[in-house]
Every structure is written in structure tokens, then in C-alpha cells.
């Protein structure tokens, strides 16, 4: 008789723990496969898409056109965030995540099967842009759903750690994308790689559809959304409610501060994994496989640093860790390119590794920080908009801006200046967010 009352709570606790782990794993996998699909385009844009879909008079013009298409995906990301945020705050996190995965799988596979300019003419780049827009909408919808599945299931005091499992999808996606491209390049000749080998990484994207089915059938909606849904249902009895309208009317400043605080992270990240890949292979004559290997190894270190930074933020505060990372990026912008310009693989690795450490310090607590800026009934919309604004201002334009700056100035120090400018905006935004948090 004495053991019965305690057995039930123990059983419930174990079940809750299993549910949290299952949901966190599913969210991490969803993030990883989405970012894999998204990053293979960036690598292909730096290596082959310019020649195949945008034939031009000079290599730099083709690369600019290719990177412009890369940027189009980022311009579409806020649209994905708005649509999924609006529906995700009213209908649930899980359905929007499943829809995002299906859309990404279809778009990525379509790119892998798309004929080139030499085969179908102008229709090739047009269709490439359409499919890239679909990728952008999908990843814009995905981040909020995966992040909220993880953070809203998190136990007390561990929201940062649980949010970081979704953030791990980025380095996992980079490592996997680089590995598949390295493998495709190693198993094919230069001509075969340009002809069909580059398509293989895109066709791997079909696996995302299986994950979408698993999440649809096996993962439950988050407890915080269920509570918010009940409150929303009561509110809607007397008035029409829109999470997007609520955010735009009362929290737009927070959205822009979130975006401003994070743009330097996304810009520096895409400069390192995409812009530097083009710069080192085209301008510094470094070997493609070696540069991809360096990028892969640097990304592996993020698998440790991101959760470590997130765990520390659970103990000492999000803003403090987040701000330290932004300051580090600003201070390292010039030394990083001085090291890259040596043309040495070793110094390339050192320069990008240190930058990656500061990126990880920011990225680890970012999911939990953005989730905590908004209440549950508008959290998908608000957090997604802040993140995707940063993606447009930073990540999408960064490789394109980098090529333009290099062409216009002839020095990589102009790219360092670009990063420092974004870092100043980030630090100012973080300062305002910190002041607001203290005044509550």
C-alpha cells in the first residue's frame, strides 16, 4: 500500500522524460535535414551553379548571379515564418513543421533533377529560382516549429539546453552537406562532377519525407501550446484574434531588435561556409576538397560548443553569453581575413575556427532567448519573424555582398568592415534587450 502512491508519479516522470527526449530528438533531426537541404544549395552555388545555370562573360558574374539566387531563398524565409507562425500559433507547432519538411524535400529533389541552361535555356534559371524560393519558405517555417517543440517541452531551468538541440541542426547540416559533396567529388572526375555528380547531394534530400511522416505519426503537440490554445479559444469567443496582428501592433520593436541582434551571426556564418569557399578556390587558388574538409572539421567543433554555451546560459543568463559572442565576432573580423589571405590551409582553419567559436557562443542560447521574448500564443510568429529578418539582413545577402566588396575594393578588409558594422548593430540591439529585461 505504501509503494503504490509513489509508483505512479515515478512512472509519469519516466514517461515525461521519454516524451521530452523523443520530441527533442525529432526536432533536432528535423532541423538537421532541413539545414542539410538548404546548405547543399549554398555549396553548389559556390562551386557549379554559376556555370550551369547562369553562363556569363566572366566567372565573377556567374558567381554573383548564383549567389543572388542563393539570396532569394533568404528573402522568402520571412514569408515562411509569417505563414507558419500565424498557423502554428493557432493550429499547432507540429503540423507546420511537417509541412515545412515536405516542402523542403520536394524543392531540394526538384533542384537535383532540374535540367541546365544548355538543355532548356532561360527556363532553367527561372525554375531554379522558384525551387530556391520554396526552400526559403520551408526553412522559414521549419525553425520556429522545431525550436518550439524542443523548448516548450523543456524541463524547468533547461530551456537553453533543449533549444540548443535544434541549433545543432546547423553544424550537422553543414557537416553532412560538405561530406556528401566531398564524397561525390572523390568518386567522380571533374567533368562527371560538373555533369551529374553535384546532383547527388540534392537527391539525398528525399530522406526528409520519411522524417516528416515520423513526426506526423509519433510526436505529440507541446504542452505550452495546448494551454495557449485553450486560452485562445476562450478569447476568440468574444473577438477575432490574429497572432500576426498582435505581434505587429504591440511587439514589432522586439522583433526588429531580435533580428538586429542576430544578423551578424548569420552573415558571418554564410561568409565562412559559402563566401570563403568561393573566395579561396577562385581568388586564392586553393583546392576545393581541402577547403571543404576544413569547413567540415570546423563545423564539427560546433557540436560541442553550441550545447555548452546553451547550458551556460541556463546558469548565468542568455543575454550575457549572447552578447559575449557578438563582441568576439567584431574583434575577430579583421584577424580572420588576414589569416585567410595567407592562402594557407592551417591559417584558414585557425581563422574560421575562432570565428566559429564566437558564432557558437551566440547560437547556443539564441533559440531559448527568442522563445522567451514572446508569450506562447504569439511565440511561433514573433520568434520566427525575428530570426528570419536576421537571415535576410545577414545570411542571404552576405556571400553576394562579399563578392561585390571584393570586386569593388580588391581587399578582404572590406568584408571585415561589413562584419564589424553588423556586430555594432547586434551589440546595440542586445543592449536594448538587456535594459528591457532588467526593467520588467
C-alpha positions as a printed NumPy array, in Angstrom:
array([[  0.   ,   0.   ,   0.   ],
       [  2.853,   2.373,   0.785],
       [  4.543,   1.926,  -2.587],
       [  1.501,   2.44 ,  -4.811],
       [  1.174,   6.208,  -4.431],
       [  4.844,   6.816,  -5.307],
       [  4.918,   4.321,  -8.176],
       [  2.502,   6.357, -10.265],
       [  4.485,   9.606, -10.077],
       [  7.686,   7.717, -10.868],
       [  6.02 ,   6.14 , -13.885],
       [  4.654,   9.506, -15.006],
       [  8.068,  11.12 , -14.59 ],
       [  9.733,   8.42 , -16.685],
       [  7.073,   8.797, -19.376],
       [  7.523,  12.575, -19.429],
       [ 11.285,  12.144, -19.711],
       [ 10.861,   9.716, -22.619],
       [  8.471,  12.126, -24.35 ],
       [ 10.892,  15.023, -23.934],
       [ 13.777,  13.018, -25.357],
       [ 11.706,  11.763, -28.276],
       [ 10.477,  15.244, -29.12 ],
       [ 13.945,  16.776, -28.726],
       [ 15.442,  14.105, -30.992],
       [ 12.727,  14.6  , -33.614],
       [ 13.2  ,  18.389, -33.505],
       [ 16.98 ,  18.029, -33.862],
       [ 16.617,  15.652, -36.81 ],
       [ 14.072,  17.936, -38.478],
       [ 16.443,  20.866, -38.106],
       [ 19.42 ,  18.845, -39.386],
       [ 17.747,  17.559, -42.559],
       [ 16.207,  20.955, -43.342],
       [ 19.542,  22.723, -42.978],
       [ 21.321,  19.988, -44.938],
       [ 18.945,  20.571, -47.845],
       [ 19.404,  24.316, -47.515],
       [ 23.203,  24.213, -47.32 ],
       [ 23.771,  21.941, -50.3  ],
       [ 22.449,  24.79 , -52.414],
       [ 24.973,  27.201, -50.909],
       [ 27.883,  24.847, -51.615],
       [ 26.647,  24.148, -55.139],
       [ 26.196,  27.905, -55.718],
       [ 29.86 ,  28.458, -54.879],
       [ 31.116,  25.533, -56.991],
       [ 28.965,  24.773, -60.056],
       [ 25.602,  26.535, -60.366],
       [ 27.035,  29.734, -61.85 ],
       [ 28.447,  27.921, -64.893],
       [ 25.493,  25.561, -65.353],
       [ 22.554,  27.941, -64.909],
       [ 23.966,  31.446, -65.4  ],
       [ 26.509,  31.37 , -68.263],
       [ 28.184,  34.776, -68.405],
       [ 31.237,  36.524, -69.752],
       [ 33.271,  36.314, -66.555],
       [ 33.477,  33.821, -63.669],
       [ 32.677,  36.52 , -61.096],
       [ 29.468,  37.484, -62.961],
       [ 28.299,  33.866, -62.922],
       [ 29.091,  33.555, -59.222],
       [ 27.225,  36.801, -58.481],
       [ 24.152,  35.504, -60.318],
       [ 24.414,  32.198, -58.465],
       [ 24.757,  33.925, -55.084],
       [ 21.834,  36.206, -55.978],
       [ 19.715,  33.064, -56.386],
       [ 21.104,  31.861, -53.057],
       [ 19.944,  35.158, -51.51 ],
       [ 16.443,  34.796, -52.98 ],
       [ 15.884,  31.851, -50.646],
       [ 16.536,  34.148, -47.695],
       [ 14.101,  36.77 , -48.967],
       [ 11.424,  34.06 , -48.969],
       [ 12.173,  32.96 , -45.396],
       [ 10.125,  35.69 , -43.648],
       [  7.131,  34.628, -45.757],
       [  7.546,  31.073, -44.472],
       [  7.928,  32.411, -40.939],
       [  4.768,  34.545, -41.208],
       [  2.591,  31.809, -42.702],
       [  3.809,  29.056, -40.401],
       [  3.896,  31.398, -37.405],
       [  0.299,  32.501, -37.892],
       [ -0.955,  28.947, -38.349],
       [  1.475,  27.458, -35.824],
       [  0.282,  29.787, -33.068],
       [ -3.338,  28.897, -33.812],
       [ -3.228,  25.298, -35.059],
       [ -0.094,  23.824, -33.505],
       [  3.674,  23.568, -33.837],
       [  3.783,  20.034, -35.22 ],
       [  1.613,  20.414, -38.362],
       [  3.666,  23.366, -39.577],
       [  6.919,  21.515, -39.016],
       [  5.66 ,  18.526, -41.002],
       [  4.517,  20.789, -43.848],
       [  7.891,  22.551, -43.907],
       [  9.736,  19.233, -44.159],
       [  7.586,  18.04 , -47.062],
       [  8.02 ,  21.324, -48.944],
       [ 11.792,  21.227, -48.443],
       [ 12.021,  17.611, -49.625],
       [ 10.104,  18.391, -52.818],
       [ 12.112,  21.551, -53.593],
       [ 15.531,  20.008, -52.971],
       [ 14.783,  16.921, -55.034],
       [ 13.488,  19.18 , -57.802],
       [ 16.807,  21.067, -57.914],
       [ 18.669,  17.762, -58.149],
       [ 16.605,  16.81 , -61.212],
       [ 16.5  ,  20.238, -62.894],
       [ 17.937,  20.454, -66.449],
       [ 20.641,  23.067, -67.046],
       [ 20.666,  26.235, -69.175],
       [ 22.309,  24.316, -72.022],
       [ 19.314,  21.951, -72.12 ],
       [ 16.215,  24.122, -71.625],
       [ 17.563,  27.673, -71.874],
       [ 16.146,  30.513, -69.788],
       [ 13.618,  28.19 , -68.149],
       [ 16.475,  26.603, -66.171],
       [ 17.461,  29.638, -64.056],
       [ 13.787,  30.625, -63.689],
       [ 12.86 ,  27.201, -62.298],
       [ 15.977,  27.224, -60.114],
       [ 14.812,  30.489, -58.539],
       [ 11.301,  29.083, -57.979],
       [ 12.677,  25.99 , -56.253],
       [ 15.033,  28.12 , -54.169],
       [ 12.062,  30.244, -53.064],
       [ 10.315,  27.033, -51.99 ],
       [ 13.4  ,  26.111, -49.957],
       [ 13.356,  29.534, -48.333],
       [  9.688,  29.288, -47.379],
       [ 10.286,  25.792, -45.974],
       [ 13.247,  26.717, -43.78 ],
       [ 11.465,  29.894, -42.667],
       [  8.579,  27.743, -41.477],
       [ 10.745,  24.991, -40.016],
       [ 12.885,  26.828, -37.476],
       [ 10.044,  28.09 , -35.323],
       [  8.283,  24.724, -35.268],
       [ 11.373,  22.702, -34.383],
       [ 12.589,  25.278, -31.841],
       [  9.242,  25.435, -30.043],
       [  8.798,  21.663, -29.997],
       [ 12.1  ,  21.454, -28.135],
       [ 11.895,  24.496, -25.832],
       [  8.237,  24.12 , -24.873],
       [  8.865,  20.536, -23.8  ],
       [ 11.963,  21.519, -21.795],
       [ 12.003,  20.93 , -18.016],
       [ 12.457,  23.89 , -15.687],
       [ 15.879,  25.506, -15.958],
       [ 16.908,  23.623, -19.128],
       [ 15.252,  25.567, -21.913],
       [ 18.632,  26.679, -23.231],
       [ 19.957,  23.124, -23.473],
       [ 16.796,  21.814, -25.128],
       [ 16.742,  24.712, -27.571],
       [ 20.34 ,  24.018, -28.495],
       [ 19.481,  20.576, -29.905],
       [ 17.624,  22.401, -32.687],
       [ 20.578,  24.749, -33.172],
       [ 22.794,  21.684, -33.601],
       [ 20.943,  21.058, -36.844],
       [ 23.046,  23.797, -38.455],
       [ 26.516,  22.262, -37.895],
       [ 25.097,  18.782, -38.529],
       [ 23.64 ,  20.048, -41.812],
       [ 26.929,  21.716, -42.768],
       [ 28.999,  18.64 , -41.896],
       [ 26.669,  16.316, -43.788],
       [ 26.414,  18.59 , -46.828],
       [ 30.192,  19.034, -47.013],
       [ 30.729,  15.286, -46.528],
       [ 28.339,  14.34 , -49.311],
       [ 29.925,  16.879, -51.67 ],
       [ 33.4  ,  15.636, -50.77 ],
       [ 32.301,  12.063, -51.417],
       [ 30.67 ,  12.975, -54.72 ],
       [ 33.819,  14.822, -55.794],
       [ 36.096,  11.958, -54.736],
       [ 34.1  ,   9.322, -56.614],
       [ 33.743,  11.274, -59.859],
       [ 36.036,  13.051, -62.293],
       [ 35.9  ,  16.842, -62.678],
       [ 33.735,  16.535, -65.795],
       [ 31.45 ,  13.93 , -64.24 ],
       [ 31.029,  16.052, -61.108],
       [ 30.059,  19.088, -63.224],
       [ 27.724,  16.933, -65.306],
       [ 25.858,  14.898, -62.685],
       [ 27.915,  14.335, -59.517],
       [ 26.788,  17.627, -57.938],
       [ 23.162,  16.437, -58.185],
       [ 23.631,  13.521, -55.782],
       [ 23.642,  15.672, -52.6  ],
       [ 20.296,  17.179, -53.636],
       [ 18.675,  13.802, -54.262],
       [ 19.611,  12.696, -50.738],
       [ 17.052,  15.282, -49.667],
       [ 14.309,  12.728, -50.365],
       [ 15.022,  11.26 , -46.918],
       [ 13.345,  14.284, -45.343],
       [  9.949,  12.953, -46.391],
       [ 10.377,   9.877, -44.185],
       [ 11.173,  12.077, -41.193],
       [  8.087,  14.197, -41.887],
       [  5.928,  11.063, -41.707],
       [  7.549,  10.007, -38.422],
       [  6.893,  13.369, -36.777],
       [  3.342,  13.395, -38.097],
       [  2.533,   9.979, -36.636],
       [  4.718,   9.734, -33.493],
       [  5.286,  13.191, -31.993],
       [  2.725,  14.934, -29.771],
       [  1.927,  18.649, -29.639],
       [  3.681,  20.707, -26.937],
       [  2.017,  21.244, -23.517],
       [  2.545,  25.019, -23.653],
       [  0.728,  25.226, -26.976],
       [ -2.201,  23.223, -25.599],
       [ -2.532,  25.695, -22.728],
       [ -2.234,  28.659, -25.098],
       [ -4.771,  27.023, -27.43 ],
       [ -7.331,  26.773, -24.63 ],
       [ -6.781,  30.408, -23.677],
       [ -7.001,  31.431, -27.335],
       [-10.261,  29.52 , -27.781],
       [-11.786,  31.422, -24.855],
       [-10.546,  34.725, -26.233],
       [-11.858,  34.027, -29.731],
       [-15.377,  33.585, -28.381],
       [-15.589,  37.337, -27.966],
       [-13.184,  38.663, -30.598],
       [-11.196,  37.82 , -33.693],
       [ -7.589,  37.122, -32.822],
       [ -4.505,  37.02 , -35.019],
       [ -1.029,  36.24 , -33.654],
       [  0.495,  38.208, -36.53 ],
       [ -1.662,  41.252, -35.788],
       [ -0.757,  41.013, -32.108],
       [  2.962,  40.935, -32.909],
       [  2.805,  43.77 , -35.44 ],
       [  0.769,  46.026, -33.176],
       [  2.488,  45.519, -29.865],
       [  5.804,  43.732, -30.333],
       [  7.28 ,  44.855, -33.653],
       [ 10.144,  46.614, -31.869],
       [ 11.103,  43.38 , -30.144],
       [ 11.038,  41.57 , -33.496],
       [ 13.441,  44.088, -35.055],
       [ 15.71 ,  44.064, -32.016],
       [ 15.873,  40.267, -32.199],
       [ 16.672,  40.448, -35.911],
       [ 19.272,  43.183, -35.424],
       [ 20.953,  41.236, -32.655],
       [ 21.389,  38.13 , -34.805],
       [ 22.148,  39.406, -38.33 ],
       [ 25.912,  39.452, -37.675],
       [ 25.794,  35.771, -36.732],
       [ 24.02 ,  34.663, -39.904],
       [ 26.155,  36.918, -42.109],
       [ 29.457,  35.69 , -40.665],
       [ 28.302,  32.095, -40.802],
       [ 27.399,  32.217, -44.508],
       [ 30.533,  34.177, -45.326],
       [ 32.569,  31.362, -43.759],
       [ 30.766,  28.377, -45.305],
       [ 29.88 ,  29.844, -48.721],
       [ 31.673,  33.118, -49.421],
       [ 35.064,  31.898, -48.211],
       [ 34.647,  28.694, -50.244],
       [ 34.274,  30.772, -53.413],
       [ 36.999,  33.249, -52.405],
       [ 39.642,  30.673, -51.533],
       [ 39.063,  28.47 , -54.581],
       [ 38.551,  31.221, -57.179],
       [ 40.802,  34.032, -55.916],
       [ 43.44 ,  32.248, -53.805],
       [ 43.634,  29.076, -55.982],
       [ 43.166,  26.753, -53.024],
       [ 41.985,  23.184, -53.643],
       [ 38.216,  22.646, -53.375],
       [ 38.353,  19.381, -51.451],
       [ 40.824,  20.743, -48.914],
       [ 38.713,  23.847, -48.228],
       [ 35.56 ,  21.733, -47.843],
       [ 37.438,  19.491, -45.403],
       [ 38.447,  22.494, -43.295],
       [ 34.83 ,  23.694, -43.272],
       [ 33.674,  20.235, -42.219],
       [ 36.176,  19.994, -39.358],
       [ 35.383,  23.479, -38.078],
       [ 31.668,  22.683, -38.102],
       [ 32.286,  19.543, -36.039],
       [ 33.596,  21.687, -33.182],
       [ 30.226,  23.45 , -33.04 ],
       [ 28.584,  20.189, -31.993],
       [ 30.327,  20.647, -28.632],
       [ 30.365,  24.428, -28.326],
       [ 26.685,  25.114, -29.08 ],
       [ 25.2  ,  22.963, -26.279],
       [ 27.961,  24.095, -23.891],
       [ 27.085,  27.767, -24.482],
       [ 23.38 ,  26.981, -24.131],
       [ 23.916,  25.141, -20.843],
       [ 25.968,  28.052, -19.513],
       [ 23.176,  30.45 , -20.477],
       [ 20.772,  28.417, -18.317],
       [ 23.014,  29.238, -15.359],
       [ 24.277,  32.789, -15.941],
       [ 21.687,  34.255, -18.335],
       [ 21.075,  34.299, -22.086],
       [ 21.935,  37.946, -22.787],
       [ 25.358,  37.774, -21.136],
       [ 26.516,  34.773, -23.208],
       [ 24.846,  36.051, -26.367],
       [ 26.49 ,  39.47 , -26.084],
       [ 29.927,  37.966, -25.434],
       [ 29.68 ,  36.021, -28.695],
       [ 28.701,  39.138, -30.673],
       [ 31.621,  41.12 , -29.238],
       [ 34.003,  38.294, -30.131],
       [ 32.825,  38.279, -33.746],
       [ 33.515,  42.025, -34.01 ],
       [ 37.017,  41.7  , -32.565],
       [ 37.957,  38.709, -34.751],
       [ 36.668,  40.027, -38.116],
       [ 39.989,  41.565, -39.189],
       [ 42.372,  38.834, -37.901],
       [ 40.22 ,  36.165, -39.563],
       [ 40.687,  37.549, -43.064],
       [ 44.342,  38.364, -42.509],
       [ 44.827,  34.654, -41.796],
       [ 42.665,  33.516, -44.732],
       [ 44.593,  35.768, -47.139],
       [ 47.804,  33.843, -46.451],
       [ 46.43 ,  31.043, -48.641],
       [ 47.49 ,  28.509, -46.026],
       [ 45.08 ,  25.728, -45.064],
       [ 46.372,  25.829, -41.496],
       [ 45.703,  29.548, -41.07 ],
       [ 42.375,  29.201, -42.882],
       [ 41.437,  26.582, -40.285],
       [ 42.594,  28.762, -37.378],
       [ 40.814,  31.861, -38.668],
       [ 37.485,  30.159, -39.306],
       [ 37.711,  28.029, -36.147],
       [ 37.998,  31.01 , -33.808],
       [ 35.161,  32.773, -35.643],
       [ 33.097,  29.6  , -35.373],
       [ 33.649,  29.551, -31.594],
       [ 32.123,  33.017, -31.239],
       [ 29.276,  32.069, -33.581],
       [ 28.541,  29.011, -31.433],
       [ 28.568,  31.085, -28.239],
       [ 25.827,  33.255, -29.759],
       [ 23.922,  30.456, -31.441],
       [ 23.658,  28.155, -28.43 ],
       [ 21.337,  30.322, -26.302],
       [ 19.608,  32.036, -29.243],
       [ 16.632,  29.648, -29.549],
       [ 15.712,  29.944, -25.873],
       [ 16.345,  33.705, -25.885],
       [ 13.994,  34.3  , -28.831],
       [ 11.355,  31.968, -27.36 ],
       [ 11.417,  33.9  , -24.088],
       [ 10.893,  37.243, -25.839],
       [  7.279,  36.323, -26.667],
       [  4.31 ,  34.714, -24.927],
       [  3.149,  31.227, -26.094],
       [  0.125,  32.437, -28.094],
       [  2.325,  34.537, -30.414],
       [  5.705,  32.868, -29.9  ],
       [  5.893,  30.993, -33.231],
       [  5.128,  34.202, -35.147],
       [  7.335,  36.563, -33.123],
       [ 10.392,  34.341, -32.79 ],
       [ 10.234,  33.251, -36.444],
       [  9.97 ,  36.817, -37.717],
       [ 12.941,  37.946, -35.631],
       [ 15.066,  35.044, -36.825],
       [ 14.103,  35.394, -40.491],
       [ 14.667,  39.16 , -40.548],
       [ 18.201,  38.426, -39.355],
       [ 18.519,  35.807, -42.092],
       [ 17.56 ,  38.304, -44.805],
       [ 19.689,  41.187, -43.499],
       [ 22.637,  38.944, -42.724],
       [ 22.85 ,  35.484, -44.206],
       [ 21.109,  35.81 , -47.568],
       [ 22.978,  38.873, -48.74 ],
       [ 26.342,  38.135, -47.131],
       [ 28.022,  35.993, -49.87 ],
       [ 26.659,  38.351, -52.558],
       [ 27.868,  41.438, -50.661],
       [ 31.222,  39.759, -50.08 ],
       [ 31.812,  39.246, -53.821],
       [ 30.718,  42.824, -54.558],
       [ 33.043,  44.226, -51.886],
       [ 35.987,  42.176, -53.111],
       [ 35.363,  43.245, -56.72 ],
       [ 34.961,  46.919, -55.755],
       [ 37.82 ,  47.278, -53.262],
       [ 40.23 ,  44.465, -54.089],
       [ 40.768,  43.756, -50.397],
       [ 39.181,  41.359, -47.939],
       [ 39.374,  44.059, -45.239],
       [ 36.191,  45.493, -46.729],
       [ 34.439,  42.24 , -45.808],
       [ 35.818,  42.553, -42.278],
       [ 34.357,  46.048, -42.136],
       [ 30.981,  44.698, -43.209],
       [ 31.049,  42.144, -40.38 ],
       [ 32.098,  44.776, -37.817],
       [ 29.238,  47.051, -38.89 ],
       [ 26.701,  44.283, -38.329],
       [ 28.329,  43.461, -34.987],
       [ 27.868,  47.054, -33.801],
       [ 24.156,  46.815, -34.68 ],
       [ 23.982,  43.499, -32.815],
       [ 25.588,  44.877, -29.667],
       [ 23.292,  47.92 , -29.668],
       [ 20.23 ,  45.662, -30.068],
       [ 21.422,  43.346, -27.303],
       [ 21.935,  46.333, -25.002],
       [ 18.333,  47.461, -25.504],
       [ 17.006,  43.919, -24.971],
       [ 19.045,  43.668, -21.761],
       [ 17.679,  47.007, -20.492],
       [ 14.136,  45.874, -21.219],
       [ 14.702,  42.596, -19.369],
       [ 16.01 ,  44.449, -16.28 ],
       [ 13.063,  46.842, -16.265],
       [ 10.454,  44.067, -16.076]])
